[in-house]
Amino acid sequence: MSTESNTSAATEVRRTISPYDLTSADNPGAVISHPLLKGSNYEEWACGFRTTLISRKKYGFLDGSISKPEETSPDFEDWTTIQALLVSWIKMTIEPTLRSTISHRDVAQDLWETSEKEVLCHEWVTTTTTEI
């Protein structure tokens, strides 16, 4: 009998957190990462934002490893909810003056990729123009 209780005590059930899980801290108006994107600090901003999403098990939505489910899937509504949250988080971590220059996207991965292209292109044009 004591062997059974030792075995059951040693066997712990570990709860795996789903990327679809949300907590009370997952507020769409929150600034979840610093520094804010100003343009010239894109790499620093992107690194901080990625790290934050990895810690919240949400990075798979950004890199595409968690793909959009079919509209008939039970995960579709949750996927759409997470997309809205991530789009909001991305926008909240961009300086307001720069935010207004970035094209809107409903899917976080699209916004992430578009932001990188637009910010780096804008930064290149600004740098090149100033050097002339």
N, C-alpha and C positions, 0 to 999 in steps of 0.2 A: 504494500500500500504506500509506503513512503517513497518507493521508486516512482510510482505513478505521479505523486504530487510534485516530486522533484522534476520529472520530465515535463509536466504541464507548466510548471513555473519557468522552466528554461525555454519553453516554446512561446515566444512572444509573437503576437499578431501585430505586424507593422502596417499602418494605414498608408497607402500610397495616395499622394495628392494628385488629383487630376488637373491638367492645364485648364479645364473648364471651371474649376472651383473658384469662387470669389469670396473675399473676406470683407469685413467692414472697412478695411483700409483701401479697398479697390474702388476709389471714387473717381469718376471721370473728370472732375475739376482739380484733381491733385497734381502737383508738380512732383513727379516721382523720382526725378534724377537731376543732378546738377553737374556741370554748369549748364545754363541755358545756351542753346545754339545761337551764335551771333554771326556765323558765316565762316570766319577765319579759324574757328575752333572746332570745325566739323569732326575731326578724328577723335578729339577728346570727348565731345558730346556723344558721338556714336558709341564709343567704348563704354561710357558710363550708362547710357541707355540700355545697351545690350546686357551689361552686367545686372542691371536692375531687373530686366525681363527674365533673365536666366534664373535669378533668385526667386522669382515669383512663378516659375514654370510656364511662362508665356512666350518665350522666345521662338518656339516652334511655329507660332502664328506669323511671326515676322519673317522667318527664313523659309517658310513654305513647307516645312516638314509636317505641319498639321494642316492638311489640305481642307478645302471647303467641302463639306459633306453634301450629298444630294438633298434637295429641298424636302424630300419625304423622310429623311433620316431624323431620328429623335435628337441628334446632336446639332441639327441645322440652326435652331433658334439660339442655342447656347453659343455656337460659332459666331453668329451674327452679333450677339451681345458682346462677346469678347472683341470682335473687330471694332465696334463702336467705342469701346473702352480704350483700346490701343490707339486708335486714330486720335481720340481726345488726348491721351497721354503724350503722344508725339507732338501734337500741336501746343500743348501746355508747356512743353520744354523748349519751345522756340521763341526767341525774342519777338514781341508783337510786330515790330516794323518788318522783320524778315518773314514772319508767319504770313503776312498779307501778300507776299510775293510768290508763295508756294501754292501750286495747283492743289485743289481739294481732291481727295480720293476717299472712297468708302471702305476700301480694304487696306489694312495696315501695311501689308507687304508692298502694295503699289505706292502708298504714300511714302514709305521708307525709301524705296528705290528712286521715286521721283524727287524727293527732298535731296537726296545725295547728288543726283545729276544737276538739279537746279541750283543748289547752293554752291557746289564746286564750280559749275559753269559761271555763275554770277561772280564768284570770288576770283576766278581766272580773268574774266572780263574787267573787273574792277582793278585788279593788280596790273594787268596789261595796260589799261587806260592811264593809270597813274604813272606808270613808268615812261610813257611816251612824252 
